[in-house]
Amino acid sequence: MRMKINALKKTALISLIMLVLLSAVSIANASQRAYGLQLYSLRGEFEKRSVEDVISKVAKAGYSFVEPYGYSKQTGFWGLSPKNFKQLLDKYKLKTYGGHYEFGFLEKGIDYDVIEDYITVAKTLGQKYIIFPYINRSVFKSEAKVKELAERLKVVSEIFKKSGIKLAYHNHDFEFKDLGGKTGYDILLKELKPTEMEFEIDLYWAIRAKQNIEQFFKDHCGRFTMWHIKDIRKSDETKNTEIGNGTIDYKKILKQAKLAGLKYAIVEQENFEIDPFESISRSIKYLKGLE
């Protein structure tokens, strides 16, 4: 009888150990970073094949979410309405937390009708962020022009905020042009509070502009909710390559994620030497291998 009880205790102990180990694995998996893809990377593929074919391949590559671009009221997303695009993403279990929307009109003023349309689209897709991706680089040639842009962004931010949407800004390299001891990017960081605008830092462009990323994150900790992750080709810094195949040490940079405030890591590649789908697969495989 005693042997049977001891055997039962042993079985129960083994079961408990297995449960703890499984829980630990579950927690570890839950802590793994999810990666998204900026769909601009595949802009050439949208011209060759159906939207569903492209999206299915992105999901198959292992991405958890996408960042769309190119929306227009006339054509939606590559001919799909926001509602139908959302249904397609749902079919392949892909999320979208933010998207790039055209803001060229801010050079002259604020188009309230366009802004309201963007809010409607973002809500349809379930997005938290509307991202300002680009403006004429001439705006960043003077401090006065940048401050004027900042004032307009504050107005836009307030409108978004009332609808539960956040504004974010995506950079290139021209925002880091010196304007007498400060850059346009410095001005935006100073003029817009964290509650007014978050930043999607494109690490490729920032590094090409000779920014010390580690120091940058220390100086402005918590401001960089989103990162665009793309690598610099060794043979030509004006070109991209697969993550881990170029000159940027992402193993080191990703250690600064908490300091920077990173929530969403997004792969982007603008030009390719190999098949684009193979390329995006290699990039996410490398990034996941760093965890």
N, C-alpha and C positions, 0 to 999 in steps of 0.2 A: 504493500500500500504506500509506504514511504517513497519507494522508488518511482511509483506512478506519479506521486505529487511532485517529486523533484524533476521528473521529466516534463510535467506540465509547466512548472516554473521556468524551466530552461526554454521551452517552446515560447512561452509568453515573453521572456526576456529577448529572445531572438526577434520575435515579431515587433517588439518595442524598438529595438535597434534598427530594424529595417524601416520602420515608420519614420524614425528620426532622420535616417539617411535619405529617404525619399523626400522628406520635407526640406532638407538642406539642398538637395538637387533642385527642387522646385523653386526655392528662394533664389538660388544662384541663377537659374534660367530667367526668372522674373526680373532680375537686376540687369540682364544683358540689354545693351542699348539697341533700340530700334533704329533702322536707317531708312531714309526716304530717298526718292529720286526726283530731281528737277526735270520735268518732261521736256524742257528745251533741249536736253541732251539728245533726244530722239526726234528732233524736228524734221530731219530728213526722212525718217521712217514713216511719219504720218503722211508723207506725200506718196509713199509707195504701197502702203497696205492699210487695212481698216484700223480704226481706233481700237476696236476690241482685240485685234491681233497684237497690237503694240502693248496694250495694258496687260493682256494675259502673259506676255513674255516678261514684263516687269515684275509681275507677281511671282512667276516661276523662278526668276533670278534670286528671289529671297527678300525683296523690299517689302516693308510694312505699310508705307504710305507714299504718296506722290505729291509733288508741288506743281500744279498746272500753270500754264502761261497762255497768253494770246487770246483771252476771252474778248468777244465783241458781242454787242447786243444783236447784231444781224446774223452772225454765224455761230454764236455760242462757243463751244469747244470742239473745233474740227468738225463742225456740222451738227454736233449733238447739243441739245438744249441742256442747261444746267441740271434739270431733273433727270434726263436720260443719262447724262454723264455720271451722275451720282449713282444711279442704278447699276451702271456698268462697273463702277468701282466696288460697289457692294457685292456684285457677283463674284469678283475676284478677291474679296476680303481685304481691300485696300482702303486706307483712310486718306483724308487730305486735311491738314491742319491749317494750311495757308496757301495762298496763290499769288502770283505776280500779275498785277493789273496795271494798265497803262495810265500814267499820270502826267503826260506831256502838257496837258492843259494848265498845270500849275505854274508854268512859266509866265502866264498872263493873268491868271485868276483862278477862281474856284467854280467848277461846273457842278452845281448841286444835284442836277438830274442824274449825271453819271455816277456821282458818289452814292446816291440812293439805289441806283441799279446794282452797283457793286455790293452793297450791303445785302440786297435781296439774293444775289447769286451766292455770296458767301454763306448765308444762312441756309440756302437750299443744299449746299454741299456739306454743311456742318463744319465750316472753317472757323477757326478762332482768330486768324490773322488775315489782313489785307496788306500785301507787301508792295511797297513803292520800289520798282526795280531799276529805273533809269530815268535820267532827265538830261537834256542838252548840257554837255560839259561846260559850255560857256557860263552857265549859272555859277560854277565853282571857280571863276576867275577873279571874283572880288568878294570881300567880306560882306559888303552891303547886299549883294545879290543873294548870298547864302542866308543872311539873316531875314531877308524878305521871304525866301522860300520857307524858312523855319516858322515864320508867323503864319503862313498859309497852312503849313502842316499841323500847327496847333489847332486851327479851326477844323480841319478835316478829322483830326484825332478826336476832338470833342463830339463830333457827329457820330463817328464810329462807336465811341464809348457808350453813347446812349442806346445803341443797338446791341451792346455786348460784344463788339468786335474791337480788336486791337490793331493799331497801325504799326508797321515795321518798315525799316529802310534797308535796302540792299545796295552795297557799294560796288564800284569798279576801282580803278586806280586814281582817276582824276580828283576824287574827293580829298586825296592826301597831298595835293599840290600846296606848297608853302604860300601863305598869304601874310607875310610879315611876322613870322614867329609862331603862327598857328595855321592849321589847315581847315578846310571846309568841314571835314569830318569832326574836328575838334569843336567847331562852332555848333554843329547839330547836336553833339553830345551835351554841350553846355546849355544851349537854348531850349532843348526839349527834355523835360523831366522823364524819369523812367516810367511814370504813370501816363505820359503823353505819347511816347514812342519807344519801341524796342528796336533792336538792331539785328539784322541778319548779315553777319560778317562773311564776305566772300574771302576766304583765306588765301586763295590763289592771287587775287588782285591786291590784297593788302601786303602780301609778301613781295610781290613784284614791285610794289611802291616802297619797298625797303623798310617796312614797319617791323619792329621787334614785337612779335605777337605775345610772348610771355609778359613783357613789360606792359604792353597795351592792356592786357587782361587785368594786370595788377592795378593799373591806373584807373581803369573803368570797370571794376569787378561787378559782375551781375548784369551787365547791360546787353549781353550778346545771347539772346534766347535761341537763335538759330544760327547754324553755320552752313555755308556752302563749302563742301569739301571737294577739291579737285587738285590734281598734282601737276607739277611743272615738268615738261619733257626735258630730259638731260641735254639733248642736242639743240634745243631751241626753246627759250623761255617764253616765247609768244604762243607756244602750243601746249596742249594738255596731254596727259597720258593716264593710264590706269593708276588708281591709288596704290602706293607702295612701289611703283615702277619709276618714280621721278625723284625730284630733289627735295621735296618737303617731308620732314620727319613727323608724320602723323602720330606715331607711337608716343613721341614726346609731347606734341601739342594736345592730344586727347587727355593727357594727365591734368591739363588745365581746365577741363570741362566744367567742374564745379565752380571754380573761381570765376570763370567767364559767365556762368549762368545758363549754360547750354541745356536746352530741352529737346531740340529737334536737330538731328544731324542729317544733312541732305547732300547726297552725291550729285555732282554735276560735271559733265565733260562736254566741251564745245566742239572738239575735233578728234578724229580717230585715225589710228594706223591699222587697226584690225576691225573685225565686224563689231558694230556698236553693241549688240546684245551680248556678245562674248565679253566685250570690254566692261560693261556694267556688272556682269556676273563676277569677273575677276576683282573688281573694286570692292564689292560688298563682301566677297569671300576673304579678302585681305583684311578689311576692317573688322569683321567678326573674329578673325584669327588673332587679333590684338587683345581680345577680352580675356 
